[in-house]
Amino acid sequence: MSGQPIRPAPGTADDEGESRLSFPEGQLRSRTARGGVLNAVFLGGTQGLVLLQGLIVTVLLGPSDIGLYGIVTVTAMSIVELRRVGIDEGFVQQNAANQEQEFEAAFTLELAVGLVAALLIAVSAPIIALVYGQPELLPLCLAVAYLPVAFALQAPQWIFFRRMEYLRLRLLQAAIPAVTFAVTVPLAASGVGVWALVIGPLAGNLVGIAAAVAVSPYRLRLRRDKAAWRRYLNFSSPIFLTSLGLLVMAQGQIALVGIPEGLAWAGFMTVALMLTRYADRADQIVATTIYPAICAIPGRTAAMVELFEKSNRLTLVWTVPFCASLVLFANDLVDYILGSEWQRAVPLIVGLAIATAVQQLGYNWFSFFRAAGEAKPQAIETWTLVAVFLLLGVPGFLIFGVWGFVVGRVAASCAMVAVRRLFMGQLLPGARLAPLAAGAGIPVLLAALPIVVIRVLVGADRTALWAVGELVLWCALLAALFLRRERALWSELRGYLANPEKLAA
């Protein structure tokens, strides 16, 4: 591998002996397991709240308003992601002697990048309005330009992330979606329209900033430190390329259907993206949990391979069944919850669910590379996804319509995983993706078989109550099959939670 860590990390201690963790290293494994459960509870709850909010406002606002907001949010959040160049991860990885000064230098750089990103959103606003021919997009885009700066001002969360103090971290993060939901839904119900989706997040982020500043161990001071900035930027440049690729992908998918077909189709794509993005929530929970732990055990290949395989077995228990649920029940979701006006979104939901299930295989591999200071492989993987999508997905949609898009999008995910497998052999020799895929795929196929047979026998005369019955049966079968297949993993996890003192890292 070509890159070098931004700072050597031979152990869990900082340069002058200060521990990066607030507990003995011998508790690392049990603390990581407990942190995963805590993160799952908090993030599962908050993301469930966000999903509920999304479904409610989808029903209240309709395809055109959701299409407007989809264009705005994809533009704004793509630039927000573009500005997420890994400064937070670099801060978690480093072992500087003076952590307060290191935080100040990292925060200064993050704020500068946030200001540039805010300016980019403002500059892009008239362009987006012109491209889509929708004047309403101009004020909406300008109204969300504050987001990159708001996220930078929540930088104190990094400190608790680095220390693996997950309870404090998640309490800070949970305040934002809770306030957003409490403001957004009543506004949408009262007829404010698409602006409810702007005002609600503004309120949530203001509360998040106030809470982060109030509990921060360090003040939000600016510090000029060119050496530190160089280290962060060297680490961050490949992450910027990764974010740029994801921006192209996000904008490309919305623009591909929204420009030629209109706002309604942009709304269909927005809903499909909104639903399928929850497939990676388990991966994000685990990836954010284990990253500080990976940084604390550099060079211990066997431990990292074990952590990779077990963490992915755990996350695929959510990811693959969730995506399969969207494939099996997308029509029911539209018929009995969203309404018939969303029927044309079904192929997009199904296609993106399949593509997402494929690309979540081994999802957290990049955490291991970033912990080693090597961010280039993920950039290569991301641009492989983009290239195959542009080569197959775009012409597929233009020639064959929505199913042409689906085939191209799934092919892009397959190419992405192929590149991932090539790089994994360099850092995680012995880690295998095929057993992970089989471990998640076989129970899902076995659980789906009775559902398919029932539908063939019953035919098209299915009521909402019948659909609920199928969903209950599906969930029960999945639970039984995964509990049986992964019983050793569940037993081990229970041991970490119940008897942490007997588990040496």
N, C-alpha and C positions, 0 to 999 in steps of 0.2 A: 504494500500500500504506500501511496506517495505522501500522505499528509502526516503531520506530527501533532500530538496533543498540544493545546494552547498553553498547558503548564503540566509538568509531570505530576502524577498523583500516585506515589508509591504506596500509600496507605490511606487511612481515614483521617489522618492528622494534617493540619495546615502547616505552613513552612516553619513556624516557630513553636510547634507542638500543640497548638490549640486544636481540639477535636472538631471535625466538621459536623459530627453528630452529637445529639444531646443525650446519648445513652451509650453503654459499652458496646464495642464492636461485636462481642459474642452474642448480642441480642439482634443482630442485623436481620437474620432470616425470619425470626418470629415477628420482629417489628415490621418488616416488609409485608408479611402475610396479613398482619393486623391492619396495617395501613391500606392494603388492598381492599379489605372488607369495609373499612371506614369510607374509603373513596367510593366504593360501589354503592354504599347506602346514600351518601350525600349526592354524588353525581347522578346516580340512578334516579333519585327523587327529583333533583333539579331538572334533569333532562326530560323526565316524565312530565314535569310541569311545563317545560318549553314545548314538548310535543302536544300536550293538551291545549296550550294556547294556540299553537299553529292550526290544530283541527278546528277549534272554535272560530278563530278569525277567518279561516277558509270558508266555513259555512256562512258566516255573517257578511263577508265582503264580496265573494264571488270571483270568477276567473279574471276579469279585467283589472280589478283593484289588486288582486294577488299578483297578476302579471306585472303591473307597475312596480309593486314593492319588490318583486323578484328581480327585476332589472336593477333597481336601486341597490338592493342588498348584495347582489352578486358583484356589482361594481365596487361598492364600498368595502365589503368584506374581503374581496380579492386583493384590493390595495392594502387593507389592514393585514392580511396574511403576507403580502409582499414585504411589508415593513417588519414582519416577525422573522428576523434574520438570525435567530438563535442567540441573541444577547442574554436572554434569561437562562438558556441551557449552558452557555459559556460561564455564566456566573455560578451556576450549580456545580460545574465541573472543576473550576479553579480552586487553588489552595493558597491564596495569598495570605501573608502574615497579618495584614490589617484589613479585616473584612469590612469595616465601616467605610474606609476610603475606597476599597474595591467596589462596594455597592454604589457609592456616589459617582464614581467614574462610569460604571455600567449604566446607571440611571441617566446620567447626562447624555450618553450616547443614544440610549433608547428614546429619550425625549426629543433629541434632534431628529432622529429617524421618524418619529411620530409626527413632528411638525411638517416634515417634507411630505409624508404620506397624506396628511390632511390637505396640504396644498394640491397634491395630485388629484384627490377626490374633487376638490373645488374646480380645478381646471378641466377635469373630465366631464363635469356636469353638463355644460352646454353641448359638448360633443355627443354625449349619450342621448340627450334630448333630440338633437338633429338627426342622428343615425336612425333612431326609432320613430321619428316624426311625432313625438309626444311632448308638448311643452310642459306638461305637469312634472316631467322628470327633472327639470332644472331645479325648482325649489326643493324637491324631495332629496336630490343628491347633495345639494348644499347643506341641507339640514342635518345630514349624517356625517359631514366632514370632520366633526369634532372627535369621532371615535378613536382614531389612532392616538391622539393626545390623551384621551380618557384612559385608554389601556396602559399607556406609559406611566400615568400617575398612580396606577395600581401596582407598581413595581415592588412595594414592600412584600407582596405575596411571595416573591422569589426567595426571600430570607427563610421563610418557614418551609418552603419546598426543599431548599438545600439541607435544612436541619431535619427533614422528614417529620416535621410537626404537622401532621395532616389534619388534625382536628381544627386547629386554628386556621389553617389554610382554607379548608372547605367551608368553615363558617363564614369567612370573608367572601368566598366565591358564591355561596348560596344566597346571600342577600340580594345579589343583582337580579337573577331570574325571578325571585319571589316578589320584589318590588315591581319589576317589569310586568309580570302577570297581573298584579293587583291594579296597575294603572291601565294597561293595554286593553284588557277584556271589557271593562266597563265603558271605556271610550269607544271601542268598536261597536258595542251594543247600543250606544247612545247616538250613533249616526255620524261620528267624526270621520269615518271612512279610513282611507289608507294612512292618514296622519296619526291614527292611534298607534300604528306600528313604528312611528318615529318618536312620539312623545313618551311612550312607555319605556323603551330602552334608555332614553335620556334620563328619566327619573331613576332607573335602576343603576346606571353607571355613576350618577352623582352620589348616590348612597354608597356604592362600592368604593369610590375614591375617598369619601369621608371616613369610612370604616378602616380602610387600609392605612391612611395617614395617621389615624388615631392610635392604632396598635403597633405601628412600626417601631422596631428597636432603634432604627437609624432615621435621622431627619432626611427629607428630600432636598439635599443640597447639591449644587452643581460643582463638579470638580474636573479640571482640565488635567488629563493624564494621557499623553500621546502614546506612551508605551502600552498602557492598558487598552486604549482604543485600537491600537494596531493588532493586539492579540485577539480582541473580539472580532474585528473585521476580517482577519485572516481565517478565523473559524467560521465566520458568518457568510462569506461570499458564496460558497456552494449552496448554503441554505437559501440565500436570496434567489439563486437560479432555480431551486426546487419550488419556491413560492411563486416565481414568475411562471413556471410551467403549469402550476395549479391554477394560476390566474387565467392563462390562455385556455385551459381546459374548462373552467367554470364559465367564462365569458363565451367560449365557443359553443357550448351546449345550449345556453340560453339564446344566443344570437342566431344559431342555426335554425331554430324553430320559430323564434320570436319575430325576426325581421321579415321573412317571407310570409309567415302565416298570421301575424298579428299578436296583440296583447293576450288573447285567450290562450294561445299556444304557449306563450311565455309563462302564463299561469300554470298550465299543465306541467311544464318542465319544472317549474318552481316547486310544485307540490311533490312531484316524483323525487326531486333532490332532497326536499325537506324530510320525507319519510325514510329514504334509504340512508341518509347520513346518520340515522340513529343506529344503524348496524355496526358502526365502528366505535360506539360509545364504550363498550366493554374493553376494546383494545386501547382506547385513550385512557380509561381508568387505570388499566394495568401498566401501560407504557409510562404514564406520569408517576406511578407508584414505584416502579423498579428503577427508573433512571438514576435517582440519587444512590441507590444500592449498587448499580453497575459502576458508577463513578468511584465507589468506595472499595471495589474489589478488582482493580486493574490487573491484567495479566493472568488471572485465574481462569483459564480456558474451560476446564471441566465444569466449574461452578457456573460460568456464563452459559454454556450449552444447556446445562440442566435448567437454569432459569429461563432460557429462551423456550425450550420445549414445554415445560410445565405451564409457563405463562400463556403460551399460545393454545395449549389444550384447554386451559380455563376459559380464554376469551372466545374460542370457537364454539363453545357450548351456547353462547348467546348469539354470535354473529350469524352462523349458518342457519339455525332455526328461525331467527328473525327474518332473514332474507327469504327463506322458504315460505314463511307465513305470508309475506307480501305477495309472493308468486301465487300461492293457493287462494288467498282471500282478497286480492285486489278488487275483483268485481264486487264482492260483498261490501267492501269498504265504501265503494262508490254508490252502490245501490241503496244501502241502508244507513249511511252516515253522511257522506259528502253531498250526494244528490246526483241526478242523472246528467246535469250539465258538465260533470267532471268525467264522463265516460271515456272521452278520448285520451285521458291521462293514463288509462289502465296499461296499454302497451309500454309506455315510458316507465311506469312503476315496476312492471315485471322485468323489463330489460335492465334497468339500473340495479334492481335487486340482485339479479344474476351476476352482473358485472362486479357489484360490490362484494358479494360473497367470494368471488374468485380473488380479488385483489386484497382481501383481508387475511389471506393465508400467509402466516409469518409476518404479520403487519408490523410488529414492534422491532423488527431486525435493525432498523435505522438507529434505535436508541443505543444499541451496542456499539455501532460505528461512531456515533457522535460522542459517546463517552470516551472513546479512544482518540477523539479529536479529528475524526475522519468523516466529513460530511459530503464528499464528492459522490460516493456511490448512489446515494438517494437522489441526487440531482440527475444522474444518468438514467436511473430508473424512471423518474418522473417524465423526463423528456422522451423516453421510449414510449411511455403511455400517450403523450401528446402526439408524437409522430405517427403512431399507428392509428390513433383516432382521426387525425387529419387525412391520412391516406385511405382509410376504410370507412370511418363513421360519417364524415362529411359527404363524400360522394354517394355513400350508401343511402343517406337520407334524401339527397337531391334526386337520385334515380329511382329508388325503391320505396321511399317514404319512411315511416316510423320504424318498421321492422328492419329496414336497411341500416338505420341508425343503431338499432339494438345489436345487430350482428357485429357491426364495426366497433361498438363500445365494448362488447364482451371480448372481442379479439384483442383490443388494446389492453384490457386487464390481464389477459393470458400472457401477452408479451411482457408486461410489467413484472409478473411473477417469475418469468423465465430469467430476466435480468437479475432479479432479486436472488434467485438461487445461485447464480454464478458468483455473485459477490459474497454470499454467506459462507462459501467454502474457504474464503481467505481468513476470516476472523472466527468463525464458528464451525470448525471442521467436526464432522460427526452429526451436526444438526440436519435433520431431514424433513422435507415438506410433505412428501407423499404419505407417511404414516399419520401426520396431522390431518391431512385432507380426508383420509379414510376414517379416522376416528370421529370426525364431525359429520361426514357425509353419510355413512352407513346408517346411523340411528335416524337421521332425517328421512332417508329414503324408506326405511321400514315404517316410520310413523306416517309418511305420506300415502303409502299404499292403501290402507283401509279407507282413507278419505277419498281417494280417487275411485275406488271400487264403489263406495256408497253413492258418489255423484253419478257414476255410470248407471247404477241401478235405479236411482231416484229420478234422474233426468233433470229437466229445467224447472220443474215445479218445486222450487225451494223457497221457503219463507225465511223471514229474519230470525225466527226462533230456531228453525232448522240450522241456519248458518251458525248461530251461537252454539248449538249442540255440537256441530262439527268442530268448532274452535276449541271447545272444552275437551273433546276427545283427542284432538291434535295435541293440545298442551299436556294432557295426562300421559299420552304415549311418549312424547318427547322426554318428559320428566323421568318416567320409568326407564326408558332406554339409556339415557345419559347417566342416570344414577348407577345403573348396572355396569355400564362400560367404563366409567371413570370412578368407580368406587374406591380404588386405591388412592387416587388424587384427592377425593373428598376426605378420606380418612386422614391423609397426611395434613391437609389444610386444617382439619379440626384439631389435630395434634399441635400445630403451630399456635392456634388460638387458645387452646386449653392449658398447654404446658410449655410456655415459652422458655422457662429456665433450663429445660433439658435439651434445648436445641442450640448447639454451638454453630456459628456461621462457618 
